[in-house]
Amino acid sequence: MLSRSTAAGTRWRNSSVAVCALLLAGLALAHGDESAAGAAKHSDDSAQLQIDKSEQRRLGLRTQPLAQGGASLSLPAQVVVDPRRRLLLCANQSGILHAPAAGFVEAGRHVAAGAVLASLQPVLPEPERRDLEGDRAIAHRDVELGRTQIKRYGIDMAQKFDVQLPTPSLQVVLDYRTAQAREKHFGEALDDRLPLQAPAAAVVLRSLVRSGSAVAAGQPLFELSLDGGTAIELQLAESGLDPSNAQLLSTGTAAVTLNYLGAAYDPQARLQRAYYSIPAVDRPLSVGEPVALRIRQRAATEGTWLLPASAVAGDGSQAHVWLHRLPQVFEARTVTVTPAADGWVQVAGALDADDRVVIEGAAQLEGRARQQALRASGQHS
């Protein structure tokens, strides 16, 4: 009896060992499957990496808020006359132009308010001029007659006369003075020149005058730009650019943010003209001078973001970006990618404007994620 019971116990123990061995093998296989899944985990949204600050610097990682993304393009622009402060000085009547004593002001020169730019000798119809010349001749004859009488009678022109006691001498003097006034009046009507003055302090943009030339009433003579009357014009042929945020580059100093004045569409040229006021720079900018502006490209649709192509790791359905979630934690986030300008892409996904995205070093993070997955797979195998 004892031998039979001992043999039965031995068989039971052997079967129990076999069952335990099978259970352990199943657990090992299941654990191996989990390890294999972990090896591919770096391409999912839940993939995370922990990298300290010194290692981040060594890898050359650079991040920025997603809302600050956007293709920054350098575009040519030109200094133009501010349409709001452009002024044309025209002839108010027909006449002959004459230069002032210092000559006509050249384009590009600054003039003060009230400065005489030219003088205009009015042109009179021939009958009117003939009548005025006759009246002036009569007045001149009366002046000469009065001068002769004053000399003959020895009248002292400096003496004071009592107008309440009219005398022949007083009448001679009055006739002489009246004739002088009439001669001067008719002479001004025939020969006087009307001054053309600058209405305010300005810069002369164009001078359309020539001494001795005949001009008609309303004809433009000078084009002026009132002080501070220049602007920068940027012509945009692409609708994907945001003209409201531009910086001036070609001033020899750091980029200067421009004040956006507005934009207008030119149907003939089929482009948009954006205008900016000129800020204080190291040197004044003259009309016609070329400058360079930096302008940002905007996303095509709401919910998309512009990023450098280097910020995207993977391609197709596996494309993702790396978000800087915590000071030492980086997390992969799946996105859909659409090509944009050269070196830029549009991405869409579960992203927020406040997310910080890695724009340089995404390839290094991708390599780290693969190494981490392989190490995890080797430890569990």
C-alpha positions, 0 to 999 in steps of 0.5 A, a space after each residue: 500500500 505504501 509503495 502504491 501511494 508513493 508512486 501516485 504522489 510522484 505522478 501527481 507532482 510530475 503533472 503539476 510541474 508540467 502544468 506550471 511549465 506550460 503556464 510560464 511559457 504562455 506568460 513569457 509569450 504574452 510578455 514577448 508580444 507586449 515587448 514587440 508592441 512597445 518597440 513600435 510604440 515610438 510612432 504613436 501619440 503616446 511615445 515620450 522621451 525624457 532628455 535632460 537640459 544638457 543633452 537637449 543642448 548637445 542635440 541642438 533642439 530648438 522649439 517655439 510656440 505653435 502660434 509663432 509658426 509661419 514661413 518668413 519670406 523676404 520680398 522686394 518693396 519700394 519707397 513711394 509717395 504716401 497717397 494721403 500726403 501727396 500734393 500737386 501745386 497747379 497754376 491758378 491762371 494762364 500765364 508765363 512762368 519765371 524762376 525766382 532769384 535762386 532758380 527753380 527748386 530741384 526734385 528731392 529738395 526740402 522747402 519751408 512753408 511759404 517758400 516761393 517756388 516760381 512766379 507767374 506772369 498772367 496772360 491777358 487777352 489782346 484787347 484787354 492788354 491794349 486798353 491797359 497799355 493805353 491807360 498806363 501811357 496816359 498815366 505816365 504822361 500825367 506823371 511827367 506833366 505833374 513833375 514838370 509843374 512841380 519843378 516850374 513852380 518850385 513846389 516843395 513836396 516835403 512841406 505840409 499842406 493844409 487840405 482845408 485851404 486848397 491852393 493851386 500848389 496843393 492841386 498840382 501835388 494831388 494830381 501828381 500823386 494820383 497819376 503815380 498811383 494809376 501808373 503803378 496800378 496799370 503797370 502791375 496789371 501788365 507786368 506783375 508776377 504772382 508768386 507761387 508758394 509752398 503751402 506747407 513744409 514739404 519735399 519737392 518730388 517733381 518739378 514740371 516747370 521751365 523759365 519762360 514757358 506758357 502754362 494754362 490754368 490748372 496745369 500741374 507745376 510741382 509735385 510735393 510730399 508733405 513732411 513725413 509723406 513717404 511710405 513703403 509699397 509692397 506688391 503681393 501676387 500671392 494671396 497666402 501672405 499676411 501683409 499686416 505683419 511686416 518688418 523692414 530689413 534693408 536699413 543697415 540695422 536690425 529688422 524694424 517693425 512697420 506700421 501697416 496702413 492698408 492694402 488695395 487690389 489693383 485689378 489691372 496688374 492683378 496684385 495687391 498693393 500694401 502700404 506701410 508708414 516709414 519708422 525712424 531709421 538711421 538714414 532717411 529713405 528717398 522716393 524710389 529707393 528699393 528696400 527688403 521686407 520680411 513678411 509671414 505666410 499664413 495658413 491656408 485654412 483654420 486649424 492648420 499650422 505652418 512649420 518648417 519641414 524639419 519639424 515633421 518626422 516620418 511620412 504618410 500616416 506615420 507623420 508626427 511632430 514632437 511637442 515639448 510638454 515638460 522641461 525634460 519631456 518630449 511627446 510625439 503627436 500624429 499630424 497630417 502634412 501638406 506641402 507649402 512654400 519652399 522648406 515649409 509644410 502645413 500640419 493639422 492634428 490635435 494641436 493647440 496654439 500654446 503647444 511648443 513644437 520642436 522645429 530643429 532636432 526632430 530627427 535626433 528625437 526620432 533616433 532616440 525613440 527608436 533606441 529606447 524602443 529597442 532597449 525596451 524590447 531587449 530587456 523583455 525578450 
